[in-house]
Amino acid sequence: MRIAVTGSIATDHLMTFPGRFSDQLVADQLHTVSLSFLVDALDVRRGGVGANICFGMGLLGTKPVLVGAAGNDFGEYRAWLERHGVDTASVRISEVLHTARFICTTDADHNQIGSFYTGAMSEARLIELQHVADRVGGLDLVSIGADDPEAMIRHTEECRTRGIPFAADFSQQIARMDGDDIRVLVDGAAYLFNNEYEKGLIESKTGWDSDEILDRVGTRITTLGAHGVRIDRKDEEPIVVGCAEEQAKVDPTGVGDGFRAGFLSGLAWGVGLERAAQVGCMVATLVIETLGTQEYELRRTHFMERFTKAYGEDAATEVRQHLGA
């Protein structure tokens, strides 16, 4: 099964200020604020939901196709992704814009001041999925993740027109989209990903209740944080999968992307929905134990030992045959 993942490609520049922002702010001078913070540390991490999901799928050996837009500064990031099994040949490189970038400073009280530069991400709307499909010999599923909003709508409409199954996964972009746009992204999706809060927001903005949404999508996957995931389908009993036991809770950033990487890999292997969700939960556990969204390792023996402990020998036997060395 050939899966393309559309979504943002970005780098995160994270800095730490040892003091408190509040100590530097003068209440009656906020209208003319001009401050510079001397920071102690700079951590540059690879990110973006499309790239994060593809990284995890690459580790699982499912050879995902990353579809998105980046700048001329993407060279080192591209090499990293390709080394970890990601097809990056369909990434559009902007001639004038840098790769999207999140710049954030955190103070001693964990308050943050940040800026997000969309950069080349805005050119994702210029990508034609048919060219991607022609290059790789066809697409069985396109996962449409958080990206330039116009790109998300264009990719969805193209999938619908060309009869390519698609997954709706707009996560962070849901806040800026209105009901009309969300209805376009949801209607006809083979899979709809959301967390509990997004589930309510989708229903509120579209005016569709849960049953009406299940009339329009094949499968709805709702992540439940520490409680795992629930999978709903029309006129069928829900499937609920719990999380694998974590060894430490280091950083929750990218956990949802890790789940999607595992779940989509399960679909690529052809295993059932429950098994795919179990793989997703196991990858999500690896992510939360690691600082950074693409810093975790997936060692087959270690992965299978923990997977077996969490989900049993029958589940492990089925997954083991698909997981490469």
N, C-alpha and C positions, 0 to 999 in steps of 0.2 A: 504494500500500500504506500503510495507516494503522497507525502503531506508537505504542503507549503505553509509557512507561518509568516503572516504579515504583521508588522508592528514596529514600534519605535526601536531605534538603535541610538544609544547615548553613552556618554561617560559622566561619571559622578566625581566632582571635586569637593571633597569633604574636609573642612578645617575645624580645628578646635581652639577656642578662645578661653584662656584660663580664668578670666574674670566673669563678671555678670553684666549683661547688656544694660540692665536697669540702673546700674551705678553710673553709666555713661550718658544717660538720658536726662535732660532738663525739661520738666513738664511744660513750662511756658515758652520753650524754644523749639518744640517739635516741628513747627512749620518751617524752620530753617535748618533742620538737622543736617550735619555734615560730619561724619565720623569715619575713622579708620581704625580697625582692630588688628593689633599685632598677634598673630596666631602662633601656636606652638607646634602644630602638626598639620600636614597636608596628606590626605589619602586619596589617590586617584583610582577609581574602580570602573570596571566595564559594566555596562548596564543597558537598560532599554528592554521592554517586555518581549519584543520579538527575538532579540538576541539571547536573552536569558532562557527563554523556552527552547530555542534551538540548541543552545549549549547543552542543556540537560538531555535532549533527545539524541544529540550527537554522542554523549557519553554512553547512552543505552544502545547505540549502534543502529539507529533507525534512519540515519542520513537525511535529516530535514533540509528543506530548501528555505532559506531566509529571504524574505522579500521586504525591502524597505529602502530608505534613502539615507546616505551618509555623505560626508565631505571628503576632500582629498587627504585629510588627516586620518582616514580609516585604515590605512595600510597595516599597521601593527595589530590593530583589533581584528582585521580580516584574517591575518595569519594565525592568530590565536584560535579563532573560531574554526578555521579550516583544519588546524591541527587536532581539534577535538571533534571532527566528523561532521561539520556543517558545510553545506553547499552555499557559498556566498556569491555565486556568479550572477544572481539576479538582483543584487544590491545596486541601486542606482547611485552613482557618484556625482555629486553636484560640482559644477565648475566654479561656483562663486561662494558657496556657503560651507561653513564648518559642520561637523557632526554635532547633533544636538547635545547640549551640556547642562547638567544641573550643578550649580555652585552654591554651597551651603556652609554656613559657619554656626557652630553649636557652642553655647557658653557653659559655664560650670553648673547652671541649673537646668541644663538640657533644653533651654530655649533656642530657637533656631531662626536665622535670617537667611533666606535662600532666594535664588533666581533660577528660572529655567529658560534656556535659550533653545528655541525650536530648531533654528538653523535649517540644515538640509532636510529635516523631517518633512518640511512643507512640500517638498518635491515628490513625496511618495504618491501623491495624487496623479502623477504623470505616468505611473507604471501600469502597463497593460498585462493582465494576468495570462492572456492567451499566449503571449511571447514566452512567458515562463513555462507554461504547459508544453509548448512546442519544443522548447529546449530540452526538457527532461523526459519527453515522451508521454506526457499526460499527467494530470493531477487527479487523485482520488478524493482529496479533501483539502480545503483551504481554511486555516484557522485565522480569523480576522481579529487581531488584537488591537490594543490601544495605540493610536497612531494619529497622524494628521486627520482630523474629522472628515474632510472631503475625500481623502484616500479611503477611509473605512467605508463610506457610502458607495464610492465608485467600485471598490472591490466586491462589495456585497451585491450590487446590482449586476456586475459582470458575471459573478458566479451564478446568480439566479437566471440570467439571460442564456448563459452557455450550458446550464445544467450541471454545474460543478457543485457537489455537496460542500457546504461551508459551516463553520462553527462561529457563532457570535460571541465575542469575548472583549467587550469594550471597557471593562473595569474603570480605570481612572478617568476616562473621557465621559463617563455617564453624567457627571456633574454639570458639564457645559452643554450637553445635548438636550434638545426639547423632545417632547413626545413624538412628533412627526418623524424625526430622525431615528429615534430608538425603534419605532415601529418598522421602519425600513430595514434596520439592521437585524431585527429579530425574526420577522415574518419569513417562514420557509427554511429557517436554519435547521441543519441536522442535529446540532448541539448548541446549547446555550449555557455559557459559564457565568456564574455570579456568586458573590458571597451573600450572607444573610441580609446585610444592609442594602446591597445593590438589588437584591430580589424585591424588597419593598419599594425601592425607588423606581425600578422598572415598571412595576405594577401601577404605582402612583402616576408616573408621567405618561404612560401609554393609555391608562384607563382600562387595561385588561387585567382581570384577576388571574389567579394561578391556573385555573382550569382553561381559561381562554388562551393563555399563553401555550399551554400544552396542546391545544388544538392547532397551534401554528408552528411548533418545533417538534423535532423527533424526540430529543432527550434533553432534560434540564439538569445541570450539575450544579449543586449549591454547596460551596465550601463552608464548613461550620467552625473554623478555627481549631481550637484544641479538641473539639468533638468529632473531627473528621470531615466526612462529606456525605451528602444525600443525593441520590439520583432518582429523578421522577420521570415517568413516561405515562402517556395517556392510558387510562384503564388498567394500569398494572401497579402492583405493590411497590413502594419505594425500596430502593437498595441503600442501606446505610453501612458505611465502612468507617471504622475507627482509625485513629492515628497509631503509627508505630511508636513504641516507647523512645523518648528522646534521652540522650545522655547529658545534654546541657542545652539551655536556651540562650544562645549567644546573640543572634540578630534575626528578627523576623522578616527583614527586607528580602523580597524575592521568593518567599515561601509559596505564594500562589503560583508564580511562574514555574517553580519546581514541580508542583502538583500537576500542572498542565503538561509539562514535559513528560512526566511518567504516564499520565492518562493517555495522551496522544500516541506515545510509544506503544502502549498496550493495544490501542486501535490498529496501529500499523502492524503489530504482530498477529492480529486477528483473534485475540483473547476476548472474553466476555467483559461486560461493563464492570462487574464487581471486581474482577481481577485487574482490569486497567486502573480502577480507582485505588486498589491496594498498592499497585506500583507507584501511582502518583503520590499517595500518602507517604510511602517509604522515601521517595526522593525529597519530598517536602521536609521530612525529618532531617535528612542530611543537610539541607539548606539552612534550617534554623540553628543547627549546631555550628555553623561556620560564619565568620565575619565576611560579608560580601556576597553578591548574588551568583558569582561564577568561580568561587574559590574552593568549593567542595570537591572531593574526589569520589569516584564510584569504583571501588575495588570489588570485583565479582564475588569472591569468597566472603568478604565481610558483608556485602550487600545481601547475599543470599542467607547468611546466618541470621541476620537481623530480620529479614523478610520472613523466614521460616518461623522464627520465634513469635512474630506478630500475627501471622496469618495461617500458619499450619503447613504441614508437609505436602498436602495435596495442592495447595496454591503454589508452593515453592517449586514442585515438580513441573507444573505447567509453565511457570515463568522461566525456570532455569534453562529450558531448551531454547529460549529465544535470546537470552542474555549472553552476549559474546564474551570471549576471554578477556 
